[in-house]
Amino acid sequence: MDLKDRRTIRRYAERPVSDELLRNLLSLACRASNTGNMQTYSVIVTRSEEKKRALAPAHFNQPMVTEAPVVLTFCADFNRFSTWCEQRQAVPGYDNFQSFVGAAIDAIIVAQTFAVAAEREGLGLCYLGTTTYNAGQIIDVLHLPRLVVPVTTLTVGYPAEMPEMQDRLPLDAIIHNEVYEPFSADVINKLYAAKEALPDTAKFIAENGKQTLAQVFTDVRYTRENNEYFSKVLLDVLRKQGYLK
């Protein structure tokens, strides 16, 4: 699939993803850049129906978790590297927030490199943003030890559908030259005009009983209450896993 044509796939054909293909794609993904060539990430491969069902509640029981042939959980992992250090008469100092951030960035880079390689082979995938919402549940299901924290999840399989492509903001909304340019009301109106004029937008607003698309995001989909709750959950996970004192 050409990058300009990519789309999220949530329904999968009953066609297995071979171990050979999966390992090859993961091998390619692990060629991605990472901090200090430490490779402080791990990937948990879930294929069994039992384990997928166990993971599903952590992802709000989204059907693609149990329907996809493969579920990949990408983790920030300083456990392996710290163990290596200790066995080589070195004292690791990676039980801190900076180390988690670096490992999380590297894990996400690997996930996206995998995604590009997988889509090139005709596979479809969906990122699950629920991973950090319920990281504690995932830790329990996957038996993740200290200094291992899940940061993102991909469901992977051959597409059973080819949905419409999602809109994207114009590049001018994203790119800043030399310094960050503030957004005036006129510029915001221009940048969001196409998104707000989409036929589905009016339907989306009406279904949620709101007046604007922005209100759907702030009042329904990603509320302050939920953001603050799941922030606390994640901070608690980071303490439990050894990244925060």
Secondary structure, DSSP 4 states (H G I P E B T S, - for coil): --GGG------B-S-PPPHHHHHHHHHHHTTS--GGG---EEEEEE--HHHHHHHGGGGTT-THHHHSSEEEEEEEE-HHHHHHHHHTT------SHHHHHHHHHHHHHHHHHHHHHHHHTT-EEEEEGGGTTTHHHHHHHHT--TTEEEEEEEEEE-BS--PPPPP---GGGT--SSSPPP--HHHHHHHHHHHHTSHHHHHHHHHTT-SSHHHHIIIIIS-HHHHHHHHHHHHHHHHHTTS--
